[in-house]
C-alpha cells in the first residue's frame, strides 16, 4: 500500500483519484495504526470473513466513477504508463448501475426465511455472517449457533464456513462475552478450512499469525513499536489497539527448531530470578506448594491444533483472574514450568516468566507462549504434556496475598504422515487440571 500511495499522492491531493483499502485481518485497528504511521489518509473497509473470496492478497483494482473495474492487478512499476490515462479517460456509463444495499437488513425476516429453508447450509452460514456484521458483539452467540447449524447440515462442512466460524469465535474471545475455549475453537475451524483448501493464502496466514516460527513467512507486527515511536515523535497520539498482538505475532521465522528461549546470557538472567530452582519440576519441594482454589483460570491454545511428526506448534497460555483477585507485583513474576517432554519431543525452553507491571498490583490477563517440536518418529494419536504455573495472587484489594501453584496438562494430537487429522475439530484439546 505505501507504494501505491506514493505513486498517486499528487492525484489524491488534487482530488482526481481516491484510494480505498479493504482489510482482511481479524483486527482492523492494526491496519489503521499502520496507515497513521505511513500517513495514508485512505478510507478502510473491513472484510474479516473474506466475503470477497480472495485466495491471495494484494488485489489491486482501478474502478471508474460508475463502479466499473477498468484495470485489474496493474503493476506498480508501470504506474506512470496508465494512471494518468485512466484518470483522464471519459468512461461511458454502463446500461445498468447496481443499487447497492446501504441499510441494515431485516434480520428477523432473514432468520425466518432461513428457518423455513431447513438444512440449507449456505443460508445458515450467511445468517451467521449478517448477524455479526450488523449487530456485532450482541449477536456473537446467535451467530455461532447459526454457523454450527450450517456446519451440521448436509454438505455444510465447507472451507469458507469453517473459516467464518473461526472468525466469530475469535471475535468472541476478544470480547467481554468471551467463553473458555473460544480461541482454540477458532484455530480448529481455521485449520479445518485450510485442510480443505491448502492453497488459500488468506486462511494459511491466519494460522501462521499465531503459529510456530518454523511455519512463519515473516514477523507479522515487528513494525508496531517503531510505528508508535515515530508517530509520538511527530506529536501525534498513536491510534489505540483493541487487542495487543502477542509474542507469536512478533516472532520471526526460524529455519530450524531450537530448544532455547534466547541467548545464554538471557537464560542465565532468567534463571537467576526464578522463584524455584530448575530442578523443582516434579520435586517434593514444588509439590508442597498449595494448589490454587479458583483465583486464576488458565486456558491453553495449541496453534495449529495438531502436528505432523517432526513439525512444531505454538502453545498459548492465558492466565485470567477470577472475581476480585489481583496479581501481587511486589513479588516474583508468574512462572511457567514445563515437565520433561516424551523422548524425541523438544520444548523451546522449559521455564517462562511473565512481564511484571510497575504498579504494586494489577488485574490484567497474562499471556505466555512456548513452542514444541514433535518427535520425528511420533505415531498418530495424542500425547499428554504436563507442567505447572507458580504465581503470587491476592484474593481481593484488601484480601490475603498467596503463593499458589496450578497444574495443567496439554493433549497434543499427532496427525498421520499423510497429513490427515484423526478427528474433525471438536472441543478444545488443551485443558487444565486443578
C-alpha positions in Angstrom: 0.0 0.0 0.0 2.7 2.6 0.7 4.0 2.2 -2.9 0.6 2.9 -4.4 0.1 5.8 -2.0 3.4 7.4 -3.1 2.7 6.8 -6.8 -0.7 8.5 -6.6 -0.1 11.2 -3.9 -0.4 14.2 -6.3 -3.6 12.8 -7.9 -5.1 12.2 -4.5 -4.2 15.8 -3.3 -5.7 17.2 -6.5 -9.0 15.3 -5.9 -8.7 13.4 -9.1 -8.2 10.0 -7.6 -9.5 8.3 -4.4 -7.9 5.3 -2.8 -9.8 2.7 -0.8 -8.4 -0.2 1.1 -10.1 -3.4 2.2 -8.5 -5.1 5.2 -8.9 -8.9 5.6 -7.3 -9.0 9.0 -9.1 -10.1 12.2 -8.2 -6.8 13.9 -8.7 -3.8 11.6 -7.4 -1.2 14.0 -3.9 -2.6 13.5 -4.2 -1.6 9.8 -5.5 1.8 10.8 -2.4 2.3 13.0 -0.2 1.3 10.1 -2.0 3.8 7.9 -1.5 6.5 10.5 2.2 5.7 10.7 2.6 5.9 6.9 0.4 9.0 6.6 -2.0 7.4 4.3 -5.4 9.0 4.9 -7.4 6.5 2.9 -10.8 5.0 3.8 -10.5 1.5 5.1 -13.2 -1.2 4.8 -13.0 -4.4 6.9 -13.8 -7.9 5.5 -12.7 -10.3 8.3 -14.8 -13.1 6.8 -13.1 -12.8 3.3 -16.5 -12.4 1.7 -14.6 -11.3 -1.4 -13.5 -15.0 -1.6 -9.9 -14.0 -2.3 -7.3 -16.8 -2.3 -4.5 -14.3 -2.0 -3.5 -10.6 -1.5 -2.9 -8.0 -2.6 -5.6 -7.5 -5.2 -5.4 -4.1 -6.9 -8.3 -2.7 -9.0 -8.8 0.6 -10.8 -12.5 1.4 -10.7 -14.1 4.3 -12.6 -16.8 6.7 -11.3 -19.6 4.2 -12.4 -18.2 1.4 -10.3 -16.8 -0.5 -13.3 -13.4 -2.2 -13.0 -11.2 -0.9 -15.8 -7.8 -2.3 -14.8 -7.1 -5.4 -12.7 -3.8 -6.2 -11.0 -1.8 -3.3 -12.5 1.9 -3.3 -11.9 3.2 -0.7 -9.6 6.4 -0.5 -11.6 4.4 0.7 -14.6 2.1 3.1 -12.8 3.2 6.1 -14.8 2.1 4.3 -18.0 -1.6 4.0 -17.1 -2.7 6.0 -14.1 -2.8 9.4 -15.8 -4.5 7.9 -18.8 -7.1 6.2 -16.5 -7.9 9.4 -14.7 -8.2 11.5 -17.9 -10.4 9.0 -19.7 -14.2 9.7 -20.1 -15.7 6.4 -19.2 -19.1 5.6 -20.6 -21.8 4.8 -18.1 -23.0 1.2 -18.1 -26.6 0.4 -19.2 -27.5 -0.5 -15.6 -25.9 0.8 -12.4 -26.2 -1.6 -9.4 -28.2 -0.3 -6.5 -26.0 -1.4 -3.6 -27.7 -2.0 -0.2 -26.5 0.5 2.3 -29.0 -0.1 5.1 -29.3 -2.8 7.8 -31.3 -5.8 6.5 -34.3 -7.0 8.4 -32.5 -9.7 10.4 -35.7 -11.1 11.9 -37.2 -11.6 8.5 -33.9 -13.1 7.3 -33.9 -15.6 10.2 -37.5 -16.6 9.5 -36.6 -17.2 5.8 -33.5 -19.3 6.8 -35.5 -21.4 9.3 -38.1 -22.1 6.6 -35.3 -23.4 4.3 -34.5 -26.1 6.9 -31.0 -27.6 6.4 -29.8 -25.0 3.8 -26.2 -24.8 4.9 -25.4 -21.7 2.8 -28.4 -19.8 4.2 -27.4 -20.6 7.8 -23.8 -19.5 7.1 -25.0 -16.3 5.6 -27.2 -15.6 8.6 -24.3 -16.0 10.9 -22.2 -13.5 9.0 -25.0 -11.0 8.7 -25.7 -11.1 12.4 -22.1 -10.5 13.2 -21.7 -7.6 10.7 -24.8 -5.8 11.7 -25.2 -6.5 15.4 -21.7 -7.0 16.5 -20.9 -8.3 20.0 -24.5 -8.6 21.0 -25.2 -11.3 18.4 -22.0 -13.4 18.6 -23.7 -16.3 20.4 -26.5 -16.3 17.9 -24.1 -16.1 15.0 -22.1 -19.0 16.3 -25.3 -21.1 16.6 -26.2 -20.3 13.0 -22.7 -21.3 11.9 -22.9 -24.6 13.8 -26.3 -25.2 12.1 -24.6 -24.6 8.7 -21.8 -27.0 9.5 -24.2 -29.7 10.7 -26.3 -29.5 7.5 -25.7 -31.8 4.6 -22.7 -30.6 2.6 -22.2 -27.9 5.2 -18.5 -28.7 6.0 -17.1 -26.2 3.6 -13.9 -24.3 3.9 -15.5 -20.8 3.8 -18.0 -21.8 6.5 -15.2 -23.2 8.8 -13.1 -20.0 8.3 -16.0 -17.7 9.0 -16.9 -19.7 12.1 -13.3 -19.3 13.3 -13.5 -15.6 12.8 -16.6 -15.3 15.0 -15.1 -17.5 17.8 -12.0 -15.3 17.8 -14.2 -12.2 17.9 -16.0 -13.5 21.0 -12.6 -14.4 22.6 -11.7 -10.8 22.2 -15.0 -9.5 23.6 -16.5 -9.1 27.1 -18.6 -12.2 26.3 -15.6 -14.5 25.9 -16.1 -18.1 26.9 -13.4 -20.6 27.7 -12.2 -22.4 24.6 -13.2 -19.7 22.1 -9.6 -19.1 20.8 -8.9 -22.8 20.5 -12.1 -23.4 18.6 -11.2 -20.5 16.2 -7.9 -22.2 15.5 -9.6 -25.5 14.9 -12.0 -24.1 12.4 -9.3 -22.2 10.6 -7.3 -25.4 10.3 -10.3 -27.3 9.1 -10.8 -24.7 6.4 -7.2 -24.8 5.3 -7.3 -28.6 5.2 -9.9 -28.4 2.5 -8.2 -25.6 0.5 -4.5 -25.8 1.3 -3.6 -23.2 -1.3 -5.7 -20.4 0.3 -3.2 -17.7 1.2 -5.6 -15.9 3.5 -6.5 -18.9 5.6 -2.9 -20.1 5.9 -1.7 -16.7 7.1 -4.4 -16.7 9.8 -2.9 -19.9 11.3 0.7 -18.7 10.8 -0.1 -15.5 12.6 -0.4 -17.4 15.9 1.7 -20.4 15.0 5.3 -21.6 15.4 8.3 -19.9 14.0 9.2 -22.8 11.7 6.0 -22.1 9.8 6.2 -18.3 9.6 6.8 -16.4 6.4 7.8 -13.2 8.4 7.1 -11.3 11.6 3.6 -10.0 11.3 3.8 -7.0 13.6 7.5 -6.2 14.1 6.8 -2.7 12.7 4.5 -1.8 15.5 7.0 -0.5 18.1 8.7 1.7 15.5 5.4 3.0 14.2 4.2 4.0 17.7 7.5 5.7 18.4 7.7 7.7 15.2 4.0 8.7 15.5 4.6 10.0 19.0 7.8 11.8 18.0 5.9 13.9 15.4 3.5 15.0 18.1 0.6 12.6 17.3 -1.2 10.1 19.5 -0.9 6.6 18.1 -4.3 5.1 17.4 -5.3 2.6 20.2 -5.5 -1.2 19.5 -8.4 -3.1 20.9 -6.2 -6.2 21.2 -2.5 -6.0 21.5 -0.5 -8.5 19.4 1.1 -11.4 21.3 4.5 -13.0 21.1 3.7 -15.2 18.2 2.6 -12.2 16.1 6.0 -10.5 16.7 8.1 -13.7 16.3 10.5 -14.0 13.4 10.6 -17.2 11.2 13.3 -19.8 12.0 14.9 -22.3 9.7 15.4 -24.9 12.5 13.9 -25.6 15.9 16.0 -24.5 18.9 15.4 -25.6 22.4 16.2 -22.3 24.0 14.2 -19.1 24.8 17.1 -16.8 23.9 20.8 -16.3 24.3 22.9 -18.0 27.0 23.0 -14.6 28.8 19.2 -14.2 28.7 18.7 -17.7 30.0 21.2 -17.2 32.9 19.4 -13.9 33.8 16.1 -15.6 33.8 17.4 -18.5 35.9 18.8 -16.0 38.5 15.3 -14.6 39.2 13.4 -17.9 39.0 11.1 -18.4 42.0 12.0 -22.1 42.2 15.2 -23.9 41.1 15.3 -25.5 37.7 15.1 -28.9 39.3 11.9 -28.1 41.1 9.6 -29.6 38.4 8.3 -32.8 39.8 10.3 -32.5 43.1 8.9 -32.7 46.6 9.6 -29.0 47.1 7.4 -27.9 44.3 4.7 -30.5 45.1 4.3 -28.9 48.6 3.2 -25.6 47.2 -0.6 -25.2 47.7 -2.8 -25.5 44.7 -4.9 -22.6 43.5 -8.5 -23.0 44.5 -10.1 -20.8 41.9 -8.3 -17.5 41.9 -6.8 -17.9 38.5 -8.2 -19.5 35.4 -5.8 -20.9 32.8 -6.6 -21.6 29.1 -4.2 -23.4 26.8 -4.4 -22.9 23.0 -2.4 -25.0 20.5 -1.6 -23.5 17.1 -2.0 -25.4 14.9 -4.3 -27.8 16.8 -2.5 -30.9 15.5 1.0 -31.6 14.3 2.9 -33.8 11.9 5.8 -35.9 13.1 8.9 -33.7 13.2 7.0 -30.5 12.9 6.3 -27.8 15.6 3.4 -26.0 17.1 3.0 -23.0 19.4 1.2 -23.2 22.8 -0.5 -20.1 24.2 -1.1 -20.0 27.9 -3.7 -17.4 29.1 -3.9 -16.6 32.8 -7.1 -14.8 33.8 -8.0 -13.6 37.3 -11.4 -14.5 38.7 -13.7 -12.2 40.7 -11.8 -9.6 42.7 -8.4 -11.4 42.6 -5.4 -9.4 41.5 -1.7 -10.0 40.9 0.9 -9.2 43.5 3.6 -7.5 41.5 5.9 -6.8 44.5 6.9 -10.5 44.5 8.4 -12.6 41.7 6.6 -12.8 38.3 4.3 -15.6 37.2 6.5 -18.6 36.3 5.6 -21.5 34.0 7.5 -24.8 34.5 7.2 -27.4 31.8 7.9 -31.0 32.7 10.1 -33.3 30.5 8.6 -34.0 27.1 8.5 -37.6 25.8 11.6 -39.0 24.1 12.2 -37.2 20.8 10.0 -34.2 21.6 11.5 -30.8 22.4 10.4 -27.7 24.3 11.8 -24.4 23.1 12.7 -23.7 26.8 11.1 -25.3 29.8 10.7 -22.2 32.0 8.9 -19.0 31.1 8.2 -15.8 33.1 5.5 -13.2 32.5 6.1 -9.4 32.4 5.7 -7.7 35.7 3.9 -4.3 35.7 5.4 -1.4 37.7 2.4 -0.9 39.9 2.2 -3.0 43.1 -1.0 -4.8 42.0 -2.8 -5.3 38.7 -5.6 -7.4 37.1 -4.5 -7.9 33.5 -4.7 -11.2 31.6 -1.2 -12.7 31.4 -0.1 -14.4 28.2 2.9 -16.8 27.8 3.9 -18.7 24.7 6.2 -21.6 24.0 6.9 -23.8 21.0 7.1 -27.6 20.9 8.5 -29.9 18.3 7.1 -33.4 17.8 9.4 -36.4 17.6 10.3 -37.4 14.1 9.1 -40.9 14.8 5.9 -39.9 16.6 3.0 -42.2 15.9 -0.5 -40.9 15.1 -2.7 -40.3 18.1 -2.3 -38.0 21.1 0.3 -37.4 23.8 -0.1 -35.6 27.1 2.3 -33.0 28.3 2.4 -31.7 31.8 3.6 -28.7 33.8 2.6 -26.2 36.4 2.4 -22.4 36.9 3.6 -20.6 40.1 2.3 -17.1 40.9 1.6 -14.6 43.7 -2.1 -13.6 43.8 -4.2 -11.7 46.2 -7.8 -12.7 47.0 -9.1 -9.1 46.8 -7.9 -5.5 47.1 -7.7 -5.9 50.9 -7.5 -9.7 50.9 -4.8 -12.2 51.7 -1.9 -12.5 49.2 -0.9 -16.0 48.4 1.8 -18.0 46.6 0.0 -20.7 44.6 0.6 -23.5 42.1 -1.7 -24.6 39.3 -1.1 -27.9 37.5 -2.0 -28.3 33.8 -1.9 -30.8 31.1 -1.9 -30.4 27.3 -3.1 -33.1 24.9 -1.3 -32.7 21.5 -2.8 -34.6 18.5 -0.3 -36.1 16.1 -1.5 -36.5 12.5 -0.6 -39.3 10.2 2.3 -38.9 7.9 -0.2 -38.2 5.1 -1.2 -35.1 7.0 -4.8 -36.3 7.7 -6.2 -35.4 11.1 -7.7 -38.3 13.0 -10.7 -36.3 14.1 -12.8 -33.4 13.0 -12.4 -30.2 15.0 -14.3 -30.5 18.3 -14.0 -29.1 21.8 -10.6 -27.6 22.6 -8.0 -30.3 23.4 -5.8 -28.3 25.8 -7.1 -28.1 29.4 -6.2 -27.5 33.0 -6.4 -29.8 35.9 -6.7 -28.4 39.5 
